[in-house]
Amino acid sequence: MWWHNRRNVSVVVDNDSWILPFAHKLVTLINQQGHNVKLCRDHNEILSGGVAFFLGCVHIAPAEVLALNYQNLLIHESDLPKGKGFAPLSWQVLNGESKICFCLLAAAEDVDAGNIIYKDYIYLTGNELNDELRNLQGHKTLDLCMRYLDESLPKYGDAQMGESSFFKRRRPQDSELNMDMTIREQFNLLRIVDNERYPAFFYHNDEKYILQISKESEVGKS
């Protein structure tokens, strides 16, 4: 059976996502297991006949791409079927959630609708900023992918049950602060802004002001 042999494993990241360093680390870990692994930046680079992990992808893989492999998997950071869609971790942090569910699920024709292989969790203190959140997200992604490959037999998961909900796409303008609200009231928004790509900002007297946030303990670190 293909599962017990040296497997073809594709790690697919189709954009310049923050998750790329974790994708490179995943490739290293899979290679150490003796599998034939490739980091793919485009659908036409995907290997066939094995497993493909789609991480942080922005393009939907068409049916002919999914047909290349026995299993196509992705990670989604919500307790599916609740919280399908965009930026689920950011939305939950913004909403004050501290227990975040991570799902390893099969890719499907409908967005985030495939069978759930595993559910696992991270727990937040409420102090984490964007880089720390991404670090937690990246390491949980590695854990779930490697857990799947360590199985003695392939798992195909269970169908999602319950009512679906969807998060909308977040855009740079969603980082705007309200001058009439306190920092405390907007701290969860400050936690999820990206100081480079979508920093916090506000308008005053027809001027736009940019704010950056970091912890004192991180200032000066490279």
C-alpha positions in Angstrom: 0.0 0.0 0.0 1.2 3.5 -0.9 1.0 4.6 2.8 3.7 2.2 4.0 6.2 3.1 1.3 8.3 6.2 0.7 5.6 8.8 0.1 5.4 11.8 -2.2 4.6 14.8 0.0 3.9 18.3 -1.3 3.9 21.3 1.0 2.0 24.0 -1.0 2.3 27.8 -0.2 1.1 29.8 -3.2 1.9 33.3 -1.9 4.5 35.2 0.1 2.8 34.2 3.3 4.3 34.6 6.8 4.0 30.8 7.1 6.8 30.2 4.7 9.5 29.7 7.3 7.3 27.1 9.0 6.7 25.4 5.6 10.5 25.1 5.1 10.8 23.6 8.6 8.0 21.1 7.7 9.8 20.1 4.6 12.9 19.4 6.7 11.0 17.3 9.2 9.3 15.3 6.5 12.6 14.8 4.7 14.1 13.4 7.9 11.4 10.8 7.9 12.7 9.6 4.5 9.8 10.7 2.3 10.1 12.5 -1.0 9.0 16.0 -0.1 8.8 19.3 -2.1 7.9 22.8 -1.2 5.6 24.0 -4.0 4.9 27.7 -4.7 2.5 26.9 -7.5 0.0 24.2 -8.3 2.0 23.0 -11.3 4.8 22.0 -9.0 2.8 19.6 -6.9 3.9 16.0 -6.7 1.4 13.2 -7.4 0.5 9.9 -5.7 0.8 11.0 -2.1 -0.2 13.8 0.3 -0.4 17.5 -0.3 -0.6 20.0 2.5 -2.0 23.4 1.5 -0.7 26.0 4.0 -1.8 29.7 3.9 -2.9 29.4 0.3 -5.0 32.1 -1.3 -5.9 30.3 -4.5 -8.4 27.5 -4.6 -7.0 24.2 -6.0 -9.1 23.0 -8.9 -10.4 19.4 -9.1 -7.6 18.3 -11.4 -5.0 19.5 -8.9 -6.7 17.7 -6.0 -6.9 14.5 -8.1 -3.1 14.3 -8.2 -2.9 13.0 -4.6 -4.7 10.5 -2.3 -5.2 13.1 0.3 -5.2 16.9 0.2 -5.1 18.6 3.6 -5.2 22.0 5.1 -5.3 23.7 8.5 -8.1 25.9 9.7 -8.1 27.8 13.0 -11.6 27.5 14.2 -14.0 24.9 15.6 -15.5 23.9 12.3 -18.1 24.2 10.9 -18.2 27.5 12.9 -15.8 30.1 11.7 -15.2 29.2 8.1 -13.6 31.7 5.8 -10.9 34.3 6.4 -8.5 35.1 9.2 -10.2 32.9 11.8 -7.5 33.3 14.4 -7.5 37.1 14.1 -11.3 37.3 14.4 -11.3 35.1 17.5 -8.6 37.1 19.2 -10.5 40.3 18.3 -13.6 38.7 19.9 -11.6 37.9 23.1 -11.4 34.2 22.7 -8.6 32.4 24.6 -9.2 28.7 23.5 -8.6 28.4 19.8 -9.4 25.2 17.9 -7.2 24.0 15.0 -8.6 21.6 12.5 -6.7 19.4 10.1 -9.2 18.8 7.3 -9.5 17.5 3.8 -9.7 19.9 1.0 -13.1 20.0 -0.6 -15.0 21.8 -3.4 -16.7 24.1 -0.9 -14.5 26.3 1.3 -13.5 24.8 4.6 -16.1 22.1 4.2 -14.0 18.9 4.1 -13.9 16.0 6.5 -12.1 16.8 9.8 -9.2 14.6 10.5 -8.1 16.1 13.9 -9.1 18.9 16.2 -6.5 20.4 18.6 -6.2 23.6 20.6 -4.0 26.4 21.6 -4.6 28.5 24.7 -4.0 32.2 24.9 -3.2 34.4 27.9 -4.5 37.6 26.3 -1.1 39.2 26.1 0.1 37.7 22.8 0.8 40.1 19.9 0.8 39.3 16.2 4.2 37.7 15.9 3.6 35.5 19.0 0.2 34.5 17.6 1.8 33.5 14.3 4.5 31.5 16.1 1.8 29.5 18.0 -0.1 29.0 14.8 2.9 27.9 12.9 4.0 25.4 15.4 0.5 23.9 15.8 0.4 23.6 12.0 3.7 21.6 12.1 2.3 19.4 14.9 -0.8 18.5 13.0 0.9 17.8 9.7 3.5 15.6 11.3 0.9 13.8 13.4 -0.9 12.8 10.2 2.2 11.5 8.6 3.1 9.5 11.7 -0.2 7.5 11.5 0.2 3.8 10.8 -2.7 4.0 8.4 -4.1 7.1 6.6 -7.0 8.8 8.3 -9.9 10.3 6.3 -11.8 12.0 9.1 -15.5 12.6 9.7 -18.0 14.9 8.0 -18.6 18.2 9.7 -21.7 18.4 11.8 -23.7 21.5 12.9 -24.5 25.0 11.7 -21.8 26.9 9.7 -20.7 30.4 10.2 -18.2 32.5 8.2 -15.6 35.1 8.9 -15.1 37.8 6.3 -11.8 38.8 4.8 -9.8 41.4 6.9 -8.2 44.2 5.1 -5.7 47.0 6.0 -8.5 49.4 6.7 -9.7 47.1 9.5 -6.7 48.2 11.6 -8.2 51.6 12.2 -8.4 52.7 15.8 -11.2 54.8 17.2 -10.0 57.9 19.0 -13.1 57.9 21.2 -12.4 54.5 22.6 -9.8 53.6 25.2 -6.6 51.5 24.6 -8.1 48.8 26.8 -11.2 48.7 24.7 -9.1 48.3 21.5 -6.2 46.2 22.9 -7.4 43.0 21.0 -7.3 44.9 17.8 -3.7 46.0 18.6 -2.8 42.4 19.2 -3.6 41.3 15.7 -2.2 44.2 13.6 0.9 43.7 11.6 3.3 46.6 12.1 4.6 46.4 8.5 1.7 45.1 6.3 -1.4 46.5 8.1 -0.4 48.7 11.1 -2.8 50.3 13.5 -3.7 53.9 12.5 -6.2 56.7 13.1 -7.2 59.9 11.5 -7.0 63.3 13.3 -7.4 66.8 11.7 -7.3 65.3 8.2 -4.0 63.5 8.9 -3.4 59.8 9.1 -1.3 58.6 12.0 0.4 55.2 12.1 1.0 53.4 15.4 3.2 50.4 16.0 3.0 48.1 18.9 5.6 45.8 20.5 6.5 44.5 23.9 9.4 46.2 25.8 11.0 42.8 26.1 11.1 42.5 22.3 12.5 45.9 21.5 15.9 45.7 20.0 15.7 42.0 19.2 16.5 41.0 15.6 
